């Protein structure tokens, strides 16, 4: 297999792996369909975001996006962004 084929496989594997693992990662840090668990990493993020914003979590913030993805799954745009990031990591892995 040539360099171009190895690079293509790494990009596809990175993109696919990121999309498949995203729900598991969100669940592992407690952004779930049931909400945020008290005392969890997600709760700490939410608390920090609320304090920084005067008592509420700003719409469109990282915490709001992660909670939305945890509750309803990834949107098409979020899936594309995660796949793009994973593909980039796969490509970069071929450079080392």
N, C-alpha and C positions, 0 to 999 in steps of 0.2 A: 504494500500500500504506500502510495507516495505522500509527500508532505501536504499537498492540497486535500487529499482524501482524509488524512488524519485530522487536519484542521477542521474540515467540514463535519466529521464525526464528533469532534470535541465540542463544536458550536451547538450541534443538534442535541447532544447529550446534556450539555449545560443548560440549554433552554428548556428542554423537556424535564430534566431533573428539578429545576427551580419551580416550574409550574406544578409538578406533582407533589413536591415537598412543601410548598407554601401553606396549605391547610394544616399540615402536621406541625409546622413551625409556629403558626399562629396559635394553635391549640396548646402547644408546649409552653408558651408564655402567657396562657390563659385569656387570649382573645377568642372566645368561643361563641357558639350560637346561643348559649344560655346566659351570656354576658361575662363580665369580669369578676373573677373570684376575689373576695376580700383577702388582703395580704399577699397577693400574687405580684409578679413582676409587672403585669399589665396594670394592676391597681396602683402601683407606685408611679408608673408612667402617667396614668390618668390624673393622679393627685398632683404631680409636679406640673403638668400642663394646666390644670385648673388654677393652681396657685399663681402661676405665671400670667394667667389671663384674667385675674381678678375674680375667680370663683367658678368659671365655666370652661369647658373644653371648646376651643374655637373650631367651627365647621371647617373642614378641609385640612385640619392639622394632621400630623402623622398619627397621633393617637386616635383621632376620629376616623381616619381612613382604615387603620388596622382594626378598630372595633367593628366598623362596617363590614370589612372583609371577613372578620371572624363570625359575625352574625349571619351574613347573607352569602358568603362566598366571594370570590374575586369577580369583579366586573370584566367585561371584555378589554377595557383600557388597562385595568390593573394586571390582567393576565398577560397582555402584550408587554407591559413594562417589566414584569417579573421574568418573562421569557427573554426579553432583550438583555436584562442584567445577567441572567444565567448564561446566555449565549456569549456575552462579553467575557465572563469568567472562563468559560470553556475555551475561547480563543486565546485569552491571556495565558492559560495553562499550557498551551502549545509553545509558548515563547520561552519557557524555562527549561 
